[in-house]
Amino acid sequence: MLRSLIAVSAVLIVTSAFPAPAGRPTSSAHEAAQPSPLAVQVMSLEKSFIDAKKGRDRDFYKRTLADDFISVGTDGKVHPRQEVLGDLPATQLAEYRPYYMQVVSLNENAAVVTYDVIVRMMQYDEEEPRYQHVSSIWVKQDGQWKLKFQQATPGT
């Protein structure tokens, strides 16, 4: 039991690079720790992916999404890579602000990134933002980091 707790503690890396927005609850579980080099690298990849989403950068998506990438939306529907690429030009974000970003290292070639995010879409969420919990799985394939899976869950 203690060995499992130590192992989980060793792989969970929490950063304050994405602090909670004003008015959102804070938790001691989200206190800052020194992220590992792998965690820093994967958080940077996730941030680049977020920037590409905001900028509707289809070329970045094509380079970054694994061939067998799958996304599960907040509605529970599964969206394969081609559908995500096709929908990207129509995505208009008024706001996409992540916070409480965490990285769980699975091994030197795979990691899970989780975070909370405030989302406002131009055409849907004009007044009230939505809160979501996002999980991304990054894997290194042929020496390149690829986004293999992402799921967004509605938050409160």
N, C-alpha and C positions, 0 to 999 in steps of 0.2 A: 504494500500500500504506500509506504513512504517513498519507495523507489519510483512508483508511478507518479506520485505528487511532485517529486523532484524533476522527473523527466518532463512533465507537463509544464512546470515552472520554467524549465530551461529552454523550452522551445517557444513559449509565448513571449513575444516582444511587443511592448506597447510604446507608442510614441506620442509626444505632445505636439508634433508637427501639424496635426489637424485637430485643434482644440474644439470643445463643444461650443456651440453658439450661445450667446447670451440668452438666458431664460430656459435653457435645457438643463436637466438634472446632471450633476456630476457624480462620480463614483470613485472611491479609492482604488478600485480595480483598474481604472484608467490613468493612474499616475504614471508619469514619465519614467522610462528606463532607458539605458543605453542600448540602442538597437544594434544588432549584429550587422556585419557587412552585407550578408544575404538579405536581411530585412530592409536595409537601406536601399539596396538595388531593386528589390521587388516593389517597395513603396514608390520608388521613382518610376518604375514601369506603370504602376497603377495610376499615378498622377499624370503621366504622359497619355495613358489611355483616356482618362477623364478629359484632359485638354483636347484630345482628338474628337471625343464625343461632343464637346462644346463647339468645336470648330468644324464639325462634320467632315473630318479628314478621312476620306474613304481609302486613300493610299496607305495611311498609317494602319487602319483597320485591316486591310488586305495583308500587310506585312506582319501584323501582330497576332491576328486570330489564327489559332491552329486550324488545320483543314477540317478537323472533326469537332470544332467549337460548338458548344450548345449554350444557349442562354435560357433561363427560366424567369419569366417576367413576374411582376407583382400579382398578376391575374392567374398565375400557375401554368400558363401556356408555355410550351417548349418552342424555341426559335433557333433553327440551325444557322450556321454561318452565312449562307447565301441570303437568307431572309433578313438577317441583321444588316448585311452590307446593302441590300436593296432599300431598307427602311431608313438608313442613316441620313440621306439627303433631306428627308422630310422632318427630321428631328430638330426642333427648335427649342432650345433650353433658355429660359429666362434666368434660371439659377440652378446650379448643381454644386453644392458645397459640402464636401465630406468632413467628417470629424470622428474622433475615437478610432483612428486607423490602427489595426493590429496585424501582425504577421505571425503565422505559425509555420515554422520550417518543417517540412516533411522529410527532406533529405537535401543534399546539395543541388539537386536538379528539380525540386518541386517545393512549392510553398502555397499556403492559403492566406489571402488577404481579406480581412473583414473590416467593415466600417459602417457608420451611420452616415446618412446624407440627407440634406434638405434639397428637394427637387421642386422646381416650378417650370412647367412647360408653357410656352407662349400661348398655345391655342387652348389649353385645358385649365390651367391653374392660375388664372389671372390675379386672384386675391390671396388665397390661402396656399401656402406651400405644403407639400406632402413630405413626410418623413419615411425613409426606407432604411432597411438593413441590407447591406450588399456583401456577398461573399464571392471572391474570385479565386480560381485555381490557376496558377502559373506553373508551366513546366519548361524545362530546357530541352529543346529538340535540335539535334545537329548543331549544338553550340549556340543556338539562338533561343531567347526567352519567348514563349508563346502563351497567349491566354487560351486556356483549354475549356474553361467553364465559368459561368457567372450566374448568380441568382440574386434577385432583388425580392425582399419580403416587405410588405407594408409595415410601417412602424407607427408608433403613437406619439 
